[in-house]
């Protein structure tokens, strides 16, 4: 099942806006923030190097739905298995960038082995029809104890 061109374009634009806001905030706070190469983005799941640490920025997340990706749609390592030091979620309801160590999120899902029956299931392995991805749906409250930092913004 393919994503419509309109949906893909909208998601791409939203992701770009989130990344640009993240970049702006990092620089305003006195950090060095360098956009990764296309290669690093695709292969290592790193969007930016902030003070030389790899960061993967995830936009448009909600308190009741945060997807954690073990395998991508091609069946290759998802961003939980990437090389970023930090995963940063833009949590809409909090108007905040929420920072997590990637390895902490990977450890959190490492013992999950129950298979989801549908996409409404939480803390279970989920694969979309006709895809090779493996995802785990969690709520912000499930992982907030792992959060290392939060930066509020006004959009």
C-alpha positions as a printed Julia matrix, in Angstrom:
155×3 Matrix{Float64}:
  0.0    0.0    0.0
  1.71   3.17  -1.2
  1.5    6.57   0.42
 -0.25   9.11  -1.81
  1.92  11.78  -3.41
 -0.05  14.45  -1.56
  0.46  12.79   1.84
  4.16  12.23   1.15
  4.64  15.88   0.07
  2.81  17.15   3.16
  4.87  14.93   5.49
  8.09  15.96   3.77
  7.26  19.67   4.12
  6.28  19.29   7.79
  9.51  17.42   8.47
 11.53  20.17   6.79
  9.81  22.86   8.89
 10.48  20.92  12.08
 14.13  20.42  11.18
 14.55  24.12  10.33
 13.01  25.16  13.67
 15.26  22.7   15.5
 18.33  24.08  13.7
 17.33  27.67  14.53
 16.8   26.88  18.22
 20.08  25.0   18.51
 22.02  27.92  17.0
 20.16  30.49  19.17
 21.22  28.46  22.22
 24.89  28.71  21.22
 25.34  25.23  19.76
 27.05  24.33  16.53
 24.43  22.7   14.33
 25.46  21.27  10.97
 23.08  19.53   8.58
 24.22  15.99   7.88
 25.07  14.76   4.41
 22.37  12.94   2.47
 24.44   9.77   2.96
 24.51  10.15   6.75
 20.81  10.97   6.8
 19.82   7.88   4.8
 22.36   5.36   6.1
 23.01   6.48   9.67
 19.68   8.18  10.47
 21.38  11.44  11.43
 19.75  14.76  10.48
 22.17  17.11  12.24
 25.44  17.16  14.09
 24.91  19.29  17.2
 28.21  19.98  18.93
 29.53  17.04  16.85
 26.88  14.6   18.19
 24.5   12.93  15.73
 20.85  13.87  16.17
 17.78  12.45  14.41
 14.8   14.83  14.57
 11.28  13.36  14.48
  8.47  15.81  13.79
  4.74  15.82  14.44
  4.64  13.44  17.41
  1.74  13.31  19.84
  1.44  12.43  23.52
 -0.61   9.33  22.74
  1.28   8.18  19.61
  5.02   7.92  19.24
  6.24   5.27  16.82
  9.68   3.74  17.43
 11.26   2.2   14.29
 13.3   -0.99  14.53
 13.19  -1.79  10.79
 12.33   0.57   7.95
  9.92  -0.09   5.08
 12.67  -1.9    3.16
 13.39  -4.19   6.11
 16.71  -2.49   6.81
 17.76  -1.11  10.18
 15.37   1.6   11.32
 16.42   4.72  13.16
 16.51   2.98  16.56
 19.42   0.98  15.14
 21.06   4.01  13.52
 24.12   5.93  14.66
 22.5    9.05  16.14
 23.35   9.73  19.76
 20.04  11.53  20.29
 16.53  11.11  18.98
 14.58  14.36  19.31
 10.8   14.23  19.14
  8.79  17.35  18.37
  5.82  16.68  20.66
  3.02  18.93  19.41
  0.95  19.14  22.61
  4.03  20.04  24.67
  5.33  22.54  22.09
  8.71  21.06  22.88
 11.65  19.23  21.42
 12.14  16.22  23.7
 15.62  14.69  23.72
 16.28  10.97  24.26
 19.39   8.87  23.94
 18.74   6.58  20.98
 20.26   3.65  22.85
 17.83   4.15  25.77
 14.86   3.9   23.4
 16.36   0.83  21.74
 16.87  -0.79  25.16
 13.29   0.08  26.09
 11.85  -1.92  23.17
 14.45  -4.71  23.23
 12.3   -7.1   25.28
  9.11  -6.47  23.35
  8.29  -9.56  21.3
  4.5   -9.71  21.26
  3.04  -9.08  17.81
  0.41  -6.36  17.42
 -2.96  -7.38  16.01
 -3.54  -3.87  14.62
 -2.05  -0.37  14.72
 -4.04   0.53  17.84
 -1.94  -1.83  19.99
  0.71  -0.3   22.23
  4.08  -1.76  23.16
  3.87  -4.54  20.58
  5.74  -5.19  17.35
  3.76  -3.85  14.41
  4.33  -4.31  10.67
  2.24  -2.51   8.1
  0.56  -4.51   5.35
  2.81  -5.01   2.33
  5.75  -3.39   4.16
  8.84  -4.78   5.84
  8.95  -2.25   8.67
  8.87  -3.17  12.36
  7.53  -0.47  14.67
  6.52  -0.15  18.3
  3.81   2.33  19.27
  4.23   3.98  22.67
  2.78   6.91  24.54
  4.96   9.79  25.7
  4.19   8.79  29.3
  5.72   5.36  28.59
  9.11   6.84  27.75
  9.22  10.23  29.5
 11.36   8.76  32.29
 14.07   8.29  29.64
 13.97  11.92  28.48
 17.25  13.8   28.92
 16.11  17.32  28.04
 13.14  19.28  26.77
 13.23  22.62  24.95
  9.99  24.58  24.57
  9.28  26.67  21.52
  6.55  28.91  20.16
  5.5   28.12  16.62
